Amino acid sequence: MRLFGVAVRLVPGLWAWPLVLTLVFVVGVMAWLRAVEHADREAQMAAMISDALSLEAQINGRLDSELTRMKVLADGISGRRLGPDAFARHPMVLDGLRRFWVSVTWIGNEGRVMATVPEETPAQRSAAQATLDDVGLTGHLHLPLTDGKGRVAGALVVRYSTSELLRQKVPWWLASKYDVRLVDDLGGVYASTQPGPRTPEQAWYRVSMGPTLPQAWLELSARDRIPPWWRTLPVALMGGFVLLLFATSAMLRRQMRSVSRAEEAWRTEAAWRTAMEDSLAVGLRARDLDGRLVYVNKTMADMVGYQPEELVGLLPPMPYWLPDEIGQSMTRHLRNMAGKAPRMGYESRWQHRDGRVVDVMIFEAPLVDAKGQQIGWMASVLNITERKQMEERERRQMEAMAHQARLTMLGEVASTLAHELNQPLTVIASYNAGVINALSRQPEADPQLLKALQRMGEQAAHAGRIVKRIREFLTRREPQLEPCGLPAVIESGMALLRKDIARLNVELAMDCPANLPEVVADPVLLEQVVVNLVRNACDAVGTQDGPRRVSVRVACLPADDGERARVRVCVEDNGPGLGGRTTEQICAPFFSTKAEGMGMGLAICRSIIELHYGTMEAAERPEGGASLCFTLPVADGAAEVEGEIEGQRAQEA
């Protein structure tokens, strides 16, 4: 699963996390609502206490002012300025009755009622009692009367309506906030601004009325009810939200299970696809429209020696492009990006991480998304290195077969020539011997002529021996092995090349120690090897300006690690060198750097040396030029050489 472009692994129970976090949030909100409710109740109670104390003070103040007015009446009665009739008409009595007094009673010394305002008949008393029962209980203000000597001479009693007292003293704003009641210790209602009992949900507070109304309490009941936190609208909304979240979580769980099953199926399919892609012998490469690698399979990565992660995201030039073909590779890349890649594929050469060259065959195709829009290019890459190598081996085999056929034909031609030349050489030698014998019998024979004829006879005989040995070599006869000294063989060969060396103005240096051990070889064939190597060296330096040097150096190599001692002959020159060619290349049949050359000289020389159980090698000289060397076993190993030759003859037989 990917979240904001980042791969996220599905954790079991992840679907319940939103529900758990929401429940934690809901619990926090409930705690906050409960705290708010508690704070509101405390604030309401504090305001109620303040209002109750204020109202109690106002009511007590009003009752105290009523006692003050009663004191004025009491003083008039005690001073005998008021009689019963004047008492009933006194302005204060009438004013009090207009406010909230119900009645005023003057009680004499012996408890006799002196006057009652207003006077009531039994019928009026019953009606007044019924009215009082409707409006509430009455309160009494009692003030003792004294005579002139300060003795108690009666009492003045004012009965007032507690309901009217509350109506007059409770402000409107307070009546709108509270239900105001006067109650006794047991909760009985004396008077109330609101009919009906107090409900259990109402917050209330009582304060004692003090001496003015003994055993009476002023009770305030708040009209604004603070509902419990669990009955508020936020709780209802959160409850509905939690229910919806439960349903959403259930659907999310079902969806996540479906996603998990789909993801598991996708992983299985991806594993199958990856396994199939990795098992393919074909490399796969995907690029976007900018040429950036967006996908390579394991086979493709193994072709170039990198990991897939190292290649994905790279832009050209790619690390597997050949350094000397960057421009060509970039041109091919731009052609492919333009959609002009050959439909039948094209060949290319890449470089492995270890430096070896990999031949590949690439087939490009458009990469299309689900909407049918091209988003890049997909390529199938075939490693054709082995096929190329097989083709090269087949080509070399064909060339080798052709060379073998040419060698066979050349051998037949050379054998025929050797056979045909042998007879004229024999005739020349015979005629030369006859001329020498004839001249020798003449007393006045020219010594110079005799010497020239003798020299001509020696060369004819030498030519005959060469033709014979070549014929025997071409017919795969064994060489005539005998101990021979290399200095003599080399000197004989140089005598044949003396005129060519002088003609080419070549400076020849010889380094042949006189105490060299003898080697077991055919001197005629060995002489031909030395002549061929020196002639090639002279031809290499003969066309250059400046000094032309050729040297022949002979050295004895001591025995080492069980190998017998060997003699090494090196022919060196200061010519152009080998041009980076190896011994195998320059000694291959029909290989020649000369326009008129047949390319058989070094091949025959190497065959002659190997026939003598020697080795031949070529190398570049550090100071310039070429060095061709061959080694041969020394004469003290002649018995071993002869034994090896006899063994080879037995195998051929």
PEMOZI-V313561 format. One record per backbone hydrogen bond with DSSP energy under -1.0 kcal/mol. CO is the residue of the C=O (numbers start at 1). NH is the residue of the N-H. If there is no record, write none. Layout:
# PEMOZI-V313561
co=CO nh=NH
co=CO nh=NH
This chain:
# PEMOZI-V313561
co=1 nh=8
co=3 nh=6
co=6 nh=3
co=11 nh=14
co=13 nh=16
co=14 nh=17
co=16 nh=20
co=17 nh=21
co=18 nh=22
co=19 nh=23
co=20 nh=24
co=21 nh=25
co=22 nh=26
co=23 nh=27
co=24 nh=28
co=25 nh=29
co=26 nh=30
co=27 nh=31
co=28 nh=32
co=29 nh=33
co=30 nh=34
co=31 nh=35
co=32 nh=36
co=33 nh=37
co=34 nh=38
co=35 nh=39
co=36 nh=40
co=37 nh=41
co=38 nh=42
co=39 nh=43
co=40 nh=44
co=41 nh=45
co=42 nh=46
co=43 nh=47
co=44 nh=48
co=45 nh=49
co=46 nh=50
co=47 nh=51
co=48 nh=52
co=49 nh=53
co=50 nh=54
co=51 nh=55
co=52 nh=56
co=53 nh=57
co=54 nh=58
co=55 nh=59
co=56 nh=60
co=57 nh=61
co=58 nh=62
co=59 nh=63
co=60 nh=64
co=61 nh=65
co=62 nh=66
co=63 nh=67
co=64 nh=68
co=65 nh=69
co=66 nh=70
co=67 nh=71
co=68 nh=72
co=69 nh=73
co=70 nh=74
co=71 nh=75
co=72 nh=76
co=73 nh=77
co=74 nh=78
co=75 nh=79
co=76 nh=81
co=76 nh=82
co=77 nh=80
co=83 nh=87
co=84 nh=88
co=90 nh=94
co=91 nh=95
co=92 nh=96
co=93 nh=97
co=94 nh=98
co=95 nh=99
co=96 nh=101
co=100 nh=161
co=103 nh=159
co=104 nh=117
co=105 nh=157
co=106 nh=114
co=106 nh=115
co=107 nh=155
co=108 nh=111
co=112 nh=108
co=115 nh=106
co=117 nh=104
co=121 nh=125
co=122 nh=126
co=123 nh=127
co=124 nh=128
co=125 nh=129
co=126 nh=130
co=127 nh=131
co=128 nh=132
co=129 nh=133
co=130 nh=134
co=131 nh=135
co=132 nh=136
co=137 nh=162
co=139 nh=160
co=141 nh=158
co=143 nh=156
co=145 nh=153
co=147 nh=150
co=151 nh=147
co=154 nh=145
co=155 nh=107
co=156 nh=143
co=157 nh=105
co=158 nh=141
co=159 nh=102
co=159 nh=103
co=160 nh=139
co=161 nh=165
co=162 nh=166
co=163 nh=167
co=164 nh=168
co=165 nh=169
co=166 nh=170
co=171 nh=175
co=172 nh=176
co=174 nh=178
co=177 nh=223
co=179 nh=221
co=180 nh=193
co=181 nh=219
co=182 nh=190
co=182 nh=191
co=183 nh=217
co=184 nh=187
co=188 nh=184
co=190 nh=137
co=191 nh=182
co=199 nh=202
co=203 nh=222
co=205 nh=220
co=207 nh=218
co=213 nh=216
co=216 nh=209
co=217 nh=183
co=218 nh=207
co=219 nh=181
co=220 nh=205
co=221 nh=179
co=228 nh=231
co=229 nh=232
co=232 nh=236
co=233 nh=237
co=234 nh=238
co=235 nh=239
co=236 nh=240
co=237 nh=241
co=238 nh=242
co=239 nh=243
co=240 nh=244
co=241 nh=245
co=242 nh=246
co=243 nh=247
co=244 nh=248
co=245 nh=249
co=246 nh=250
co=247 nh=251
co=248 nh=252
co=249 nh=253
co=250 nh=254
co=251 nh=255
co=252 nh=256
co=253 nh=257
co=254 nh=258
co=255 nh=259
co=256 nh=260
co=257 nh=261
co=258 nh=262
co=259 nh=263
co=260 nh=264
co=261 nh=265
co=262 nh=266
co=263 nh=267
co=264 nh=268
co=265 nh=269
co=266 nh=270
co=267 nh=271
co=268 nh=272
co=269 nh=273
co=270 nh=274
co=271 nh=275
co=272 nh=276
co=273 nh=277
co=274 nh=278
co=275 nh=279
co=283 nh=381
co=284 nh=297
co=285 nh=379
co=286 nh=294
co=286 nh=295
co=287 nh=377
co=288 nh=291
co=292 nh=288
co=293 nh=313
co=295 nh=286
co=297 nh=301
co=298 nh=302
co=299 nh=303
co=301 nh=306
co=304 nh=353
co=308 nh=312
co=311 nh=314
co=314 nh=293
co=318 nh=321
co=320 nh=351
co=322 nh=325
co=325 nh=329
co=326 nh=330
co=327 nh=331
co=328 nh=332
co=329 nh=333
co=330 nh=334
co=331 nh=335
co=332 nh=336
co=333 nh=337
co=334 nh=338
co=335 nh=340
co=336 nh=339
co=342 nh=345
co=346 nh=362
co=348 nh=360
co=350 nh=358
co=352 nh=355
co=356 nh=352
co=358 nh=350
co=359 nh=384
co=360 nh=348
co=361 nh=382
co=362 nh=346
co=363 nh=380
co=365 nh=378
co=367 nh=375
co=367 nh=376
co=369 nh=372
co=373 nh=369
co=376 nh=367
co=377 nh=287
co=378 nh=365
co=379 nh=285
co=380 nh=363
co=381 nh=283
co=382 nh=361
co=384 nh=388
co=385 nh=389
co=386 nh=390
co=387 nh=391
co=388 nh=392
co=389 nh=393
co=390 nh=394
co=391 nh=395
co=392 nh=396
co=393 nh=397
co=394 nh=398
co=395 nh=399
co=396 nh=400
co=397 nh=401
co=398 nh=402
co=399 nh=403
co=400 nh=404
co=401 nh=405
co=402 nh=406
co=403 nh=407
co=404 nh=408
co=405 nh=409
co=406 nh=410
co=407 nh=411
co=408 nh=412
co=409 nh=413
co=410 nh=414
co=411 nh=415
co=412 nh=416
co=413 nh=417
co=414 nh=418
co=415 nh=419
co=416 nh=420
co=417 nh=421
co=418 nh=422
co=421 nh=425
co=422 nh=426
co=423 nh=427
co=424 nh=428
co=425 nh=429
co=426 nh=430
co=427 nh=431
co=428 nh=432
co=429 nh=433
co=430 nh=434
co=431 nh=435
co=432 nh=436
co=433 nh=437
co=434 nh=438
co=435 nh=439
co=436 nh=440
co=437 nh=441
co=442 nh=445
co=446 nh=450
co=447 nh=451
co=448 nh=452
co=449 nh=453
co=450 nh=454
co=451 nh=455
co=452 nh=456
co=453 nh=457
co=454 nh=458
co=455 nh=459
co=456 nh=460
co=457 nh=461
co=458 nh=462
co=459 nh=463
co=460 nh=464
co=461 nh=465
co=462 nh=466
co=463 nh=467
co=464 nh=468
co=465 nh=469
co=466 nh=470
co=467 nh=471
co=468 nh=472
co=469 nh=473
co=470 nh=474
co=471 nh=475
co=472 nh=477
co=473 nh=476
co=479 nh=481
co=482 nh=521
co=484 nh=519
co=485 nh=489
co=486 nh=490
co=487 nh=491
co=488 nh=492
co=489 nh=493
co=490 nh=494
co=491 nh=495
co=492 nh=496
co=497 nh=501
co=498 nh=502
co=499 nh=503
co=500 nh=504
co=501 nh=506
co=507 nh=550
co=509 nh=552
co=511 nh=554
co=518 nh=635
co=519 nh=484
co=521 nh=482
co=522 nh=526
co=523 nh=527
co=524 nh=528
co=525 nh=529
co=526 nh=530
co=527 nh=531
co=528 nh=532
co=529 nh=533
co=530 nh=534
co=531 nh=535
co=532 nh=536
co=533 nh=537
co=534 nh=538
co=535 nh=539
co=536 nh=540
co=537 nh=541
co=538 nh=542
co=541 nh=544
co=548 nh=507
co=549 nh=574
co=550 nh=509
co=551 nh=572
co=552 nh=511
co=553 nh=570
co=555 nh=568
co=557 nh=566
co=560 nh=563
co=565 nh=634
co=566 nh=557
co=567 nh=632
co=568 nh=555
co=569 nh=630
co=570 nh=553
co=571 nh=628
co=572 nh=551
co=582 nh=586
co=583 nh=587
co=588 nh=591
co=599 nh=590
co=599 nh=591
co=600 nh=604
co=601 nh=605
co=602 nh=606
co=603 nh=607
co=604 nh=608
co=605 nh=609
co=606 nh=610
co=607 nh=611
co=608 nh=612
co=609 nh=614
co=610 nh=613
co=615 nh=631
co=617 nh=629
co=619 nh=627
co=621 nh=624
co=625 nh=621
co=626 nh=573
co=627 nh=619
co=628 nh=571
co=629 nh=617
co=630 nh=569
co=631 nh=615
co=632 nh=567
co=634 nh=637
co=635 nh=638
co=637 nh=641
co=638 nh=642
co=639 nh=643
co=640 nh=644
co=641 nh=645
co=642 nh=646
co=643 nh=647
co=644 nh=648
co=645 nh=649
co=646 nh=650
co=647 nh=651
co=648 nh=652
co=649 nh=653
